Amino acid sequence: MNRTFATIHKVLTSFIGLGVFAQMFFAGIWHAGVVNTPDAHVFFGLSLLLAALVALIAAAVGKMPKAIIGRTALLFFLILLQPILIEGRRNGLPFISAFHALNAPFIGIVSSIVAAMSREAGKDMETAVSVATGD
């Protein structure tokens, strides 16, 4: 069962890592005027937040190493921080909202690290030998 959760975790963190590039593209087409609203950026960002939450749950339930769980929690926090940072613009604090764009590369970096750690943990699970003893 832990192998299933490790696989779910690996897939979700890889999705987040690639999703950061999609997010930049969605923001770019909105700022370039190709689309009139940031809806694609916003809703895809929410899907990344949901993926990070499910990845965190999978890491905890799958009893993955504490380093992976901790870094997955950091990833979830960084993604959760994004809508909070962008609210700075609406609340008259544009300087705070500028950190929204600065936080995005950190999300990409952390997700790549966590996905790599998850892959390594998955390899260890595949090479482990299961030994059952009984009389």
Residue pairs with C-beta under 8 A, 6 or more apart in sequence:
1 62
2 62
2 63
2 64
2 125
3 122
3 125
3 126
4 62
5 58
5 59
5 61
5 62
5 63
5 64
6 58
6 62
6 64
6 118
6 121
6 122
6 125
7 122
8 54
8 55
8 58
8 62
9 55
9 58
9 59
9 62
9 64
9 68
9 72
9 118
10 115
10 118
10 119
10 122
12 51
12 52
12 54
12 55
12 58
13 55
13 72
13 75
13 111
13 114
13 115
13 118
14 111
14 115
15 48
15 51
16 48
16 51
16 52
16 55
16 75
16 79
16 107
16 111
16 115
17 108
17 111
17 112
17 115
19 44
19 47
19 48
19 51
20 48
20 104
20 105
20 107
20 108
20 111
21 108
22 44
23 41
23 44
23 45
23 48
23 104
24 104
26 38
26 40
26 41
26 44
27 38
27 41
29 35
29 40
30 37
30 38
30 40
30 41
45 79
45 82
45 83
48 79
48 107
49 76
49 79
49 80
49 82
52 72
52 75
52 76
52 79
52 80
53 76
55 72
55 75
55 76
55 114
56 69
56 72
56 73
56 75
56 76
59 68
59 69
59 72
59 118
60 69
64 118
64 121
65 117
65 121
67 117
68 114
68 117
68 118
68 121
71 110
71 113
71 114
71 117
72 114
74 110
75 107
75 110
75 111
75 114
78 103
78 106
78 107
78 110
79 107
81 103
82 100
82 103
82 104
82 107
85 96
85 97
85 99
85 100
85 103
86 97
86 100
87 97
88 94
88 95
88 96
88 97
88 99
88 100
89 97
